Amino acid sequence: MVEVIRGFHTSTDTLEKAKTLLSEMQKEGIVVNDMPGFVSNRVLMLTINEAIFVVQDQVAPAEDVDRIFKTCFGHKMGPLETGD
């Protein structure tokens, strides 16, 4: 999976060529608009930061935070493992 960023001046033709190239590499592209952090990193960093605060505030140890994300949400890794 790859985020394909639609910039202000990005043409539809360019987006289609990028998605075709990705397809040839057996990847799928999701087109999103340009914004700092795009989508995945923007959301991921908030999750990682909150997971750090949970550990810092002694709500749960790091291992349990990651285990909750893996067992409750089906993530392959928890936010702290991902950040590491």
Secondary structure, DSSP 8 states (H G I E B T S, - for coil): -EEEEE-TT--HHHHHHHHHHHHHTT--EEEEE--TTTTHHHHHHHHHHHHHHHHHTTSS-HHHHHHHHHHHH--SS-HHHHH-
